[in-house]
Amino acid sequence: MIRRLFVLTSLSIIFIGSSLFVPPTQSASQEPCAQDHSAWMTNALEKIESIKPGMTRQDLLKVFKT
């Protein structure tokens, strides 16, 4: 019984450990998605950089949504 549990645990550890070293496959459609994320991130950073000290809450709500 203990030996069976040990073998099962060992096989589980080997299986999980080996799956960590397999690189994920990349699809050809991933490149446009990355460009969309880059554009979104650039837009978000521009909005964040528009914040200045002393702005009122009303000014901030023009830039950000609650």
C-alpha positions as CSV (number, residue, x, y, z in Angstrom):
1,M,0.0,0.0,0.0
2,I,2.8,2.4,1.0
3,R,4.8,1.4,-2.1
4,R,1.8,2.0,-4.4
5,L,1.3,5.5,-2.8
6,F,5.0,6.2,-3.3
7,V,5.0,5.2,-6.9
8,L,1.8,7.3,-7.6
9,T,3.3,10.3,-5.9
10,S,6.6,9.9,-7.8
11,L,4.9,9.6,-11.1
12,S,2.7,12.7,-10.4
13,I,5.8,14.7,-9.5
14,I,7.6,13.6,-12.6
15,F,4.6,14.4,-14.8
16,I,4.0,17.8,-13.3
17,G,7.7,18.7,-13.3
18,S,8.2,17.7,-16.9
19,S,5.2,19.8,-18.0
20,L,6.8,22.9,-16.6
21,F,9.7,22.6,-19.0
22,V,7.7,22.3,-22.2
23,P,7.5,25.7,-23.9
24,P,4.0,26.8,-24.8
25,T,3.1,26.7,-28.5
26,Q,2.6,30.0,-30.2
27,S,0.1,30.5,-32.9
28,A,0.5,32.7,-35.9
29,S,-2.4,34.9,-34.9
30,Q,-0.7,36.0,-31.7
31,E,1.3,38.8,-33.4
32,P,-1.8,41.1,-34.2
33,C,-3.0,40.5,-30.7
34,A,0.3,41.7,-29.3
35,Q,0.1,44.9,-31.5
36,D,-3.4,45.5,-30.1
37,H,-2.1,45.2,-26.6
38,S,0.8,47.6,-27.3
39,A,-1.5,50.2,-28.7
40,W,-3.9,49.9,-25.8
41,M,-1.0,50.1,-23.3
42,T,0.4,53.2,-25.1
43,N,-3.0,54.9,-24.9
44,A,-3.4,54.0,-21.2
45,L,0.1,55.4,-20.4
46,E,-0.7,58.6,-22.2
47,K,-3.8,59.0,-20.1
48,I,-1.9,58.3,-16.9
49,E,0.8,60.8,-17.8
50,S,-1.9,63.5,-18.3
51,I,-2.5,63.6,-14.6
52,K,-1.0,66.6,-12.9
53,P,-0.8,67.6,-9.3
54,G,-3.7,69.8,-8.2
55,M,-6.2,68.4,-10.6
56,T,-9.7,68.2,-9.3
57,R,-11.8,65.1,-9.1
58,Q,-13.9,66.3,-11.9
59,D,-10.8,66.6,-14.1
60,L,-9.7,63.1,-13.1
61,L,-13.1,61.7,-14.0
62,K,-12.7,63.1,-17.6
63,V,-9.6,60.8,-17.9
64,F,-10.6,57.8,-15.8
65,K,-13.9,56.0,-15.3
66,T,-15.1,54.6,-12.0
